[in-house]
Amino acid sequence: MKMLKSNVVPELGGTSNPHPSETISAAPSWIDKLDMPSTKRLRIENSLTDKLTFEYQRLAWETSKKSIKSLVKQVNKSNLPIIIRQLLENNIVRSRGIFVRAIIKTQEKSPINTNVYAALICIINRKFPQIGELICKRLILSFRQTYKSNDKSNYLASAKFIAHLINQNILNEIIALQIVVSLLENPTDDSVELAIGFLKECFQKLLEVNPQGLDSVYSTLRNLLDKSSLNKTSQDMIETLFAVEKDQFKSHLS
């Protein structure tokens, strides 16, 4: 945390010290050694009675960061309501960057639980839409960067998370159509695989809110089967997608 130019210590919530005379010149050396046993941390925290001091605010920030990261790693379907309550006990708006980084990294390591992470974001977004907006921006940026660098495991994870945020109405379905169209514009075996995997994750949502857009994507895939030089695996993936979704799609349009 940077000191203000006036050397007045900032409030935990971002306001200035109402007593300008209460200043410090520098943080004590021990404050940088915050990786300590919880009992020692608690003892030090209890000794800091002035919440305006740099020491208290730095310790509170580090404690909140550690708590948020730990809670995000623990979340699952059964404990979701409990984790949400505990997250809201932290200053999650001020710590939104930490929260967003933590949940993106956790989802990359455990994409099988993406639906849980998306549900968590959905509930947090209702209270703090700026957090939902931040994670959407960072996820789309991560998807672009990892796809460009051919980081397959991470761009697959990012695409899956984006699809589930669309399912939760946090991202607009137009984003999904734009991603698929972009992937199929200059098709490769990898881009077709990604597009089909992405469609499978948010097919029902697209069918519900934009069946015409989905039909256009399917027309593009049919043309690829007729004209492209995709390998047999990619062709089989397209045909399997058609076989699985054909009846649902036709019944919805009728």
Wavefront OBJ file of the C-alpha trace (Angstrom):
o trace
v 0.000 0.000 0.000
v 1.448 3.385 -0.964
v 1.697 6.220 1.519
v -0.230 9.366 0.675
v 1.864 12.339 -0.394
v 0.918 14.123 2.805
v 2.112 11.093 4.820
v -1.389 10.753 6.269
v -2.254 7.092 6.727
v -5.269 6.052 4.600
v -8.358 4.477 6.165
v -9.051 0.792 5.574
v -12.057 1.809 3.496
v -10.082 4.397 1.544
v -10.801 7.640 3.490
v -8.160 9.894 4.959
v -7.082 10.127 8.575
v -9.229 12.790 10.290
v -6.313 13.549 12.618
v -3.429 14.779 10.413
v -1.056 14.790 13.337
v -1.286 10.984 13.603
v 1.237 10.027 10.935
v 4.034 7.540 10.498
v 7.186 7.886 8.485
v 7.583 4.261 7.430
v 6.239 0.797 8.104
v 8.146 -1.206 10.751
v 10.296 -4.013 9.410
v 8.280 -6.803 11.028
v 5.141 -5.936 9.093
v 6.631 -7.469 5.948
v 6.961 -10.829 7.700
v 3.270 -11.639 7.734
v 3.533 -15.358 7.032
v 3.191 -16.316 10.688
v 1.212 -18.730 12.872
v -2.411 -17.702 13.318
v -2.044 -17.407 17.114
v 0.843 -14.977 16.761
v -1.006 -13.027 14.081
v -4.071 -12.751 16.328
v -1.957 -11.585 19.263
v -0.334 -8.878 17.154
v -3.656 -7.840 15.658
v -5.222 -7.515 19.104
v -2.348 -5.295 20.191
v -3.061 -2.868 17.347
v -5.933 -0.838 18.723
v -5.548 2.153 16.396
v -7.231 1.187 13.123
v -5.764 4.244 11.404
v -2.195 2.991 11.577
v -0.333 1.536 8.639
v 0.417 -1.590 10.682
v -3.244 -2.358 11.361
v -4.375 -1.742 7.795
v -1.544 -3.783 6.279
v -2.269 -6.696 8.594
v -6.023 -6.452 7.921
v -5.358 -6.453 4.162
v -3.095 -9.507 4.315
v -5.548 -11.347 6.563
v -8.419 -10.621 4.175
v -6.349 -11.742 1.162
v -5.441 -15.020 2.831
v -9.058 -15.616 3.869
v -10.467 -14.962 0.377
v -7.975 -17.285 -1.322
v -8.648 -20.037 1.197
v -12.440 -19.745 0.882
v -12.345 -19.844 -2.925
v -10.231 -23.013 -2.845
v -12.692 -24.673 -0.446
v -15.942 -23.897 -2.266
v -18.036 -26.786 -3.565
v -21.690 -27.511 -4.245
v -22.521 -28.500 -0.668
v -20.839 -25.590 1.139
v -21.613 -22.814 -1.366
v -24.028 -20.838 0.896
v -21.573 -20.970 3.808
v -18.617 -19.869 1.669
v -20.620 -16.961 0.247
v -21.503 -15.714 3.738
v -17.870 -15.933 4.805
v -16.672 -14.155 1.667
v -19.101 -11.312 2.324
v -17.594 -10.892 5.787
v -14.420 -9.760 4.024
v -14.163 -6.416 2.252
v -14.735 -8.179 -1.056
v -15.326 -4.986 -3.048
v -11.991 -3.528 -2.018
v -10.378 -6.955 -2.497
v -12.167 -7.740 -5.764
v -8.911 -8.081 -7.693
v -7.712 -10.746 -5.266
v -11.066 -12.540 -5.390
v -11.221 -12.531 -9.196
v -7.638 -13.786 -9.590
v -8.250 -16.501 -7.009
v -11.403 -17.839 -8.629
v -9.929 -17.794 -12.152
v -6.823 -19.676 -10.998
v -8.896 -22.165 -9.003
v -11.194 -22.840 -11.959
v -8.194 -23.399 -14.246
v -6.989 -26.131 -11.893
v -10.441 -27.658 -11.399
v -12.622 -27.005 -14.480
v -14.921 -29.870 -13.480
v -16.331 -27.545 -10.787
v -16.940 -24.633 -13.171
v -20.692 -24.716 -12.543
v -20.053 -24.119 -8.826
v -17.708 -21.185 -9.470
v -20.206 -19.669 -11.918
v -22.992 -19.996 -9.340
v -20.770 -18.257 -6.788
v -20.083 -15.397 -9.212
v -23.793 -15.150 -10.021
v -24.709 -14.549 -6.369
v -21.821 -12.152 -5.751
v -22.730 -10.280 -8.950
v -26.245 -9.588 -7.657
v -24.803 -7.695 -4.707
v -21.707 -6.259 -6.372
v -22.069 -6.065 -10.184
v -18.655 -4.424 -10.467
v -17.126 -7.752 -9.410
v -19.062 -9.631 -12.090
v -17.941 -7.080 -14.665
v -14.306 -7.425 -13.621
v -14.254 -11.213 -13.852
v -15.899 -11.108 -17.291
v -13.274 -8.690 -18.596
v -10.385 -10.705 -17.180
v -11.764 -14.033 -18.390
v -12.216 -12.792 -21.947
v -8.716 -11.308 -21.881
v -7.322 -14.578 -20.502
v -9.124 -16.548 -23.209
v -7.673 -14.361 -25.959
v -4.146 -14.497 -24.571
v -4.076 -18.236 -23.901
v -5.636 -19.061 -27.269
v -3.133 -16.844 -29.058
v -0.249 -18.520 -27.216
v -1.756 -21.988 -27.834
v -2.034 -22.702 -24.098
v -4.673 -25.356 -24.670
v -5.523 -26.415 -21.120
v -6.037 -22.822 -19.998
v -7.973 -21.598 -23.040
v -10.288 -24.602 -22.723
v -10.827 -23.748 -19.047
v -11.450 -20.058 -19.825
v -13.917 -20.924 -22.585
v -15.800 -23.243 -20.253
v -16.010 -20.557 -17.556
v -17.253 -17.988 -20.093
v -19.945 -20.427 -21.254
v -21.162 -20.967 -17.694
v -21.271 -17.217 -17.033
v -23.490 -16.961 -20.111
v -25.691 -19.710 -18.668
v -25.963 -17.662 -15.457
v -26.959 -14.483 -17.376
v -23.806 -12.668 -16.308
v -22.522 -12.455 -19.892
v -24.754 -11.822 -22.905
v -25.276 -14.716 -25.313
v -23.983 -12.527 -28.157
v -20.508 -13.049 -26.679
v -20.913 -16.805 -27.195
v -21.922 -16.388 -30.827
v -19.040 -13.983 -31.461
v -16.548 -16.459 -29.986
v -17.840 -19.366 -32.081
v -17.981 -17.329 -35.301
v -14.427 -16.128 -34.694
v -13.198 -19.688 -34.105
v -14.840 -20.968 -37.289
v -13.794 -18.064 -39.502
v -10.429 -19.672 -40.299
v -11.063 -23.193 -39.042
v -8.378 -25.533 -37.816
v -8.810 -28.830 -36.034
v -8.084 -27.124 -32.698
v -10.467 -24.213 -33.292
v -13.280 -26.556 -34.365
v -12.714 -28.719 -31.286
v -12.852 -25.626 -29.071
v -15.961 -24.247 -30.798
v -17.850 -27.524 -30.408
v -16.805 -27.945 -26.789
v -17.895 -24.374 -26.091
v -21.267 -24.906 -27.805
v -21.924 -28.017 -25.734
v -21.482 -25.997 -22.536
v -23.991 -23.264 -23.421
v -26.163 -24.933 -26.075
v -29.350 -24.914 -23.978
v -28.993 -21.218 -23.173
v -28.403 -20.279 -26.813
v -31.336 -22.436 -27.863
v -33.530 -20.624 -25.351
v -32.555 -17.017 -26.041
v -31.162 -16.955 -29.588
v -32.144 -20.005 -31.685
v -31.641 -18.083 -34.930
v -28.048 -17.298 -34.030
v -27.471 -20.925 -33.105
v -28.970 -22.051 -36.415
v -26.514 -19.780 -38.233
v -23.604 -21.399 -36.377
v -24.895 -24.850 -37.301
v -25.073 -23.803 -40.961
v -21.410 -22.823 -40.785
v -20.535 -26.210 -39.286
v -22.481 -28.022 -42.014
v -20.542 -26.097 -44.657
v -17.294 -27.107 -42.987
v -18.251 -30.755 -43.299
v -18.802 -30.327 -47.032
v -15.877 -28.088 -47.951
v -13.080 -28.181 -45.410
v -10.050 -30.400 -45.075
v -10.563 -31.083 -41.379
v -9.274 -34.366 -40.059
v -11.651 -37.229 -39.346
v -11.712 -36.532 -35.605
v -13.004 -32.990 -36.157
v -15.565 -34.193 -38.692
v -16.782 -36.841 -36.254
v -17.130 -34.207 -33.523
v -19.329 -32.052 -35.765
v -21.501 -34.999 -36.785
v -21.856 -36.102 -33.162
v -22.934 -32.598 -32.168
v -25.588 -32.623 -34.888
v -26.850 -36.056 -33.871
v -27.154 -35.183 -30.188
v -28.772 -31.760 -30.565
v -30.831 -32.152 -33.763
v -34.155 -33.145 -32.200
v -34.039 -30.510 -29.440
v -33.185 -27.752 -31.905
v -35.966 -28.632 -34.370
v -38.621 -28.963 -31.671
v -37.690 -25.554 -30.261
v -37.937 -23.807 -33.642
v -41.345 -25.351 -34.317
l 1 2 3 4 5 6 7 8 9 10 11 12 13 14 15 16 17 18 19 20 21 22 23 24 25 26 27 28 29 30 31 32 33 34 35 36 37 38 39 40 41 42 43 44 45 46 47 48 49 50 51 52 53 54 55 56 57 58 59 60 61 62 63 64 65 66 67 68 69 70 71 72 73 74 75 76 77 78 79 80 81 82 83 84 85 86 87 88 89 90 91 92 93 94 95 96 97 98 99 100 101 102 103 104 105 106 107 108 109 110 111 112 113 114 115 116 117 118 119 120 121 122 123 124 125 126 127 128 129 130 131 132 133 134 135 136 137 138 139 140 141 142 143 144 145 146 147 148 149 150 151 152 153 154 155 156 157 158 159 160 161 162 163 164 165 166 167 168 169 170 171 172 173 174 175 176 177 178 179 180 181 182 183 184 185 186 187 188 189 190 191 192 193 194 195 196 197 198 199 200 201 202 203 204 205 206 207 208 209 210 211 212 213 214 215 216 217 218 219 220 221 222 223 224 225 226 227 228 229 230 231 232 233 234 235 236 237 238 239 240 241 242 243 244 245 246 247 248 249 250 251 252 253 254
